Amino acid sequence: MAEKQNTGFAKSMIQDNNKLIWVSTGNGIFSLNTKTEDINYYNSDFGMYVSEFNINATHKSTDGTIYFGSKTGFVSFNPSLFVEDTIIPKLILRDVYINNGLQKPHMLLLKNEIKFNDTIVIKYSKSIISLEFSDLNHIYSPQIKIQYLVEGLLDKWVPLDDSRKISFTDLAPGTYKIHIKASYRNSLSKSFFLYLKVVPPWWKTLWFNSILIFLLILLIYIFYLARSKYIREQNKILKFRVAQKTSALEEVNNTLLEKNRLLQDNEFKLQVKNDELVESNITKDKLFSIIAHDKKPFICCSRAYRYFEERKGYR
């Protein structure tokens, strides 16, 4: 089925010897197969120098030639002599545009012409990328319909307009596989593909990220070493201070023990003195009691003297 065309209304109609209906319009000629409902459209792209026809200006000769008249002449053809077009469109990548600027092969780091490459490499800093395609059969180009899809980005076929350009904006770094196919009437070309590689900026490259990871690990390791050294130094200072405190406490404890020992010695001496005093008082009481009750005091004094001498000898 032919695509919708802006042809205005039908001007004249006639049937050929093969039962096909031919219709002239204000902008070309249509052929209609009533059995298959196939419609083909012909205009100046097919070599007709006339496109706007007159009303009821048509004729079929005995040999099957059909004539359509217009204000500037007529168009004639014999449908029986038509040969089915078997030409298959052959697409190529014609040009590459970056920010609407045409790119030369050396600008894309290519060794030969763009059309001979299946991989296009573009820097990430470029924002608008356009790929222009062309058909090697230039005479049929206006009738060729081109479609494309991009794996992972556009998963269904998208038709190209008359500019035949695929445009991308702000593509993320990576490699994109683009499939392209073309059709001319009922002839469908084999789809081909090309790769569009967007080179990441230096701060998004693998080597830069690897360096960042290495530096991060190195910083963590340095921090660990510095922290471990600081902790060891703090432990040494703490041990030294603990040793100082322990030594001071031991010294104080020894002083207290010495004082306690002296107190115990003094207490013992006081107890001995107290015991002697008590014993002396008891002795004195006995002596005074003897003297008070004895009628011979001199004898008593002599006995008391001997008693004290004996006591003295015991000490």
C-alpha positions in Angstrom: 0.0 0.0 0.0 1.4 3.4 -1.0 1.9 6.0 1.7 -0.6 8.9 1.8 0.3 11.6 -0.7 -1.0 15.2 -1.1 -2.5 14.7 -4.6 -5.7 16.6 -4.4 -8.7 14.8 -6.1 -8.9 12.5 -9.1 -8.9 14.1 -12.6 -9.4 11.0 -14.8 -9.5 7.2 -14.5 -9.0 4.3 -16.9 -8.4 0.5 -16.8 -5.5 -1.2 -18.6 -5.5 -4.6 -20.2 -4.4 -6.2 -17.0 -7.4 -4.9 -15.1 -5.4 -2.3 -13.2 -7.0 1.0 -12.6 -5.0 4.1 -13.4 -6.0 7.5 -11.9 -4.5 10.9 -12.7 -4.6 13.6 -10.0 -3.4 17.1 -9.5 0.1 15.7 -8.4 0.9 12.5 -10.2 -0.6 9.2 -11.2 -1.8 6.2 -9.2 -2.3 2.5 -10.2 -4.7 0.4 -8.2 -4.9 -3.4 -8.2 -8.5 -4.2 -7.1 -7.6 -7.8 -6.3 -4.6 -7.2 -4.1 -5.5 -3.6 -3.1 -1.9 -2.6 -3.9 -1.5 1.0 -4.8 1.6 2.5 -6.5 2.3 6.2 -7.0 4.2 7.9 -9.8 5.3 11.5 -10.1 8.2 13.6 -11.4 10.6 11.4 -9.5 9.9 8.7 -12.0 10.8 10.9 -15.0 7.5 12.4 -15.7 7.9 16.1 -16.7 4.1 16.6 -16.1 2.4 16.1 -12.7 -0.8 18.1 -12.8 -3.3 16.6 -15.2 -6.6 17.8 -16.8 -10.1 16.4 -16.0 -11.2 13.5 -18.1 -8.1 13.8 -20.3 -7.2 10.1 -20.7 -7.2 7.6 -23.6 -6.1 3.9 -24.1 -4.9 2.9 -27.6 -5.4 -0.5 -29.2 -1.9 -1.7 -28.1 -2.7 -0.8 -24.5 -0.8 2.4 -24.3 -2.4 4.9 -21.9 -2.4 8.6 -22.4 -3.0 11.3 -19.7 -3.3 14.9 -20.8 -2.3 18.0 -19.0 -2.1 21.8 -19.7 1.5 21.4 -20.9 1.3 18.2 -22.8 0.6 14.5 -22.1 2.1 11.4 -20.6 2.0 8.1 -22.3 3.0 4.6 -21.2 2.1 1.0 -21.8 1.6 -0.9 -18.5 2.2 -4.2 -20.2 5.7 -3.2 -21.0 6.5 -2.3 -17.4 9.3 -4.4 -15.9 9.2 -5.0 -12.1 11.9 -3.0 -10.4 14.2 -5.4 -8.6 16.8 -2.9 -7.6 17.5 -3.2 -3.9 18.5 0.0 -2.1 22.1 0.2 -1.0 22.7 2.6 1.9 25.9 4.1 3.0 26.9 6.6 5.7 27.5 9.7 3.8 28.5 12.4 6.3 28.8 13.1 10.0 27.9 16.4 11.6 28.8 17.5 15.1 27.0 20.6 16.4 25.9 21.1 12.7 29.5 21.2 11.5 30.5 18.8 8.8 33.3 16.4 9.9 36.2 15.3 7.8 37.7 11.8 8.2 40.8 13.2 10.0 38.6 15.0 12.5 37.1 11.7 13.5 40.5 10.0 13.6 39.5 7.9 10.5 42.1 6.6 8.1 39.8 6.6 5.0 36.5 8.1 3.9 33.6 8.0 6.3 31.5 5.7 4.1 34.1 2.9 4.3 34.0 2.8 8.1 31.6 0.8 10.3 32.7 2.5 13.5 32.5 6.3 14.2 34.4 7.6 17.3 33.3 10.9 18.8 34.4 12.7 21.9 32.0 13.1 24.8 32.2 16.9 24.8 30.2 17.1 21.5 26.6 17.6 22.3 24.7 17.2 18.9 25.6 14.3 16.6 24.0 13.8 13.2 24.6 10.9 10.8 23.5 11.4 7.2 22.8 8.4 5.0 22.5 8.1 1.2 21.6 5.5 -1.4 24.0 4.5 -4.1 21.1 4.3 -6.6 20.6 8.1 -6.6 18.0 8.1 -9.2 15.6 6.3 -6.9 16.5 8.1 -3.7 13.3 10.2 -3.4 11.3 7.0 -3.3 13.4 5.2 -0.7 12.2 5.0 2.8 14.8 4.6 5.5 14.3 3.4 9.0 16.7 2.9 11.9 16.8 1.6 15.5 19.5 1.8 18.2 20.1 -1.1 20.5 19.4 -0.3 24.1 18.2 3.2 23.2 15.4 2.9 20.6 14.1 -0.6 20.4 11.7 -0.1 17.5 12.2 1.1 13.9 12.0 4.9 13.5 11.5 6.4 10.0 13.8 9.1 8.8 12.6 12.3 7.3 13.7 13.7 3.9 17.0 15.0 5.5 17.9 11.3 6.1 19.8 12.3 9.2 19.8 10.5 12.5 20.5 13.0 15.3 21.4 12.4 18.9 21.7 14.9 21.7 23.9 14.5 24.8 24.7 10.8 24.4 26.2 9.2 27.4 29.7 7.7 27.0 29.5 4.2 25.5 29.2 2.2 22.3 25.9 2.3 20.4 24.9 -0.2 17.7 22.7 1.4 15.0 20.7 -0.7 12.6 19.6 0.9 9.3 17.3 -0.5 6.6 15.8 0.9 3.4 12.8 0.0 1.2 11.9 1.0 -2.3 8.4 0.0 -3.3 8.3 -3.7 -2.5 12.0 -4.1 -2.4 13.5 -4.2 1.1 17.3 -3.9 1.6 19.2 -5.9 4.0 19.7 -4.0 7.2 23.2 -3.0 8.0 24.7 -1.6 11.2 27.4 0.7 12.3 28.9 1.5 15.7 28.9 4.9 17.2 31.4 5.2 20.1 31.2 8.1 22.4 34.5 8.4 24.2 34.1 9.3 27.9 35.8 12.4 29.3 39.1 11.8 31.2 37.3 12.0 34.6 35.0 9.1 33.5 37.6 6.8 32.1 38.5 3.5 33.6 42.1 4.4 34.3 41.1 7.6 36.1 38.6 5.8 38.3 41.2 3.1 39.0 43.6 5.9 40.1 40.9 7.4 42.3 40.3 4.0 43.9 44.0 3.4 44.4 44.4 6.9 46.0 41.4 6.3 48.2 42.8 3.0 49.4 46.3 4.6 49.9 44.7 7.4 51.9 42.8 4.9 54.1 46.1 3.0 54.6 48.0 6.1 55.5 45.3 7.2 57.9 45.4 3.7 59.4 49.1 3.8 59.9 49.0 7.4 61.4 46.1 6.3 63.7 48.0 3.2 64.8 51.1 5.2 65.5 49.1 7.8 67.4 47.5 5.1 69.5 50.8 3.4 70.2 52.3 6.8 71.4 49.3 7.5 73.5 49.6 4.0 75.1 53.3 4.7 75.9 52.4 8.0 77.5 49.6 6.3 79.4 51.9 3.5 80.6 54.5 6.1 81.7 51.9 8.1 83.6 50.4 4.9 85.2 54.0 3.9 86.2 54.5 7.4 87.7 51.2 7.2 89.6 52.0 3.7 90.7 55.4 4.7 92.0 54.0 7.7 93.8 51.3 5.5 95.4 53.9 2.9 96.4 56.0 5.6 98.0 53.0 7.0 99.9 52.1 3.5 100.9 55.6 2.8 102.2 55.6 6.1 104.1 52.2 5.2 105.7 53.5 1.7 106.5 56.6 3.2 108.2 54.5 5.7 110.1 52.1 2.9 111.1 55.1 0.8 112.3 56.4 3.7 114.3 53.0 4.2 115.8 52.8 0.6 116.7 56.3 0.7 118.3 55.4 3.8 120.3 52.1 2.2 121.3 54.0 -0.8 122.5 56.5 1.3 124.4 53.7 3.2 126.0 52.0 0.0 127.0 55.2 -1.2 128.6 55.6 2.0 130.4 52.1 1.9 131.5 52.5 -1.7 132.7 55.6 -0.7 134.7 53.8 2.3 136.2 50.9 0.1 137.2 53.3 -2.4 138.7 55.3 0.3 140.5 52.1 1.7 142.0 51.1 -1.7 143.2 54.6 -2.1 144.8 54.4 1.2 146.4 51.0 0.4 147.8 52.3 -2.8 149.3 55.3 -1.0 150.7 53.3 1.7 152.3 50.9 -0.9 153.7 53.8 -2.8 155.3 55.3 0.3 156.8 52.0 1.4 158.1 51.3 -1.9 159.9 54.9 -2.8 161.0 56.1 -1.8 164.5 59.7 -2.1 163.6 60.1 0.3 160.7 63.9 0.0 160.3 63.5 -3.7 159.8 60.8 -3.0 157.4 62.9 -0.6 155.5 65.6 -3.2 155.3 63.2 -5.7 153.9 61.9 -3.2 151.5 65.4 -2.3 150.3 66.1 -6.0 149.7 62.8 -6.3 147.9 63.7 -3.5 145.5 67.2 -4.9 145.0 65.7 -8.2 144.0 63.3 -6.6 141.7 66.1 -4.7 140.2 68.0 -7.9 139.6 65.1 -9.3 137.7 65.2 -6.5 135.2 
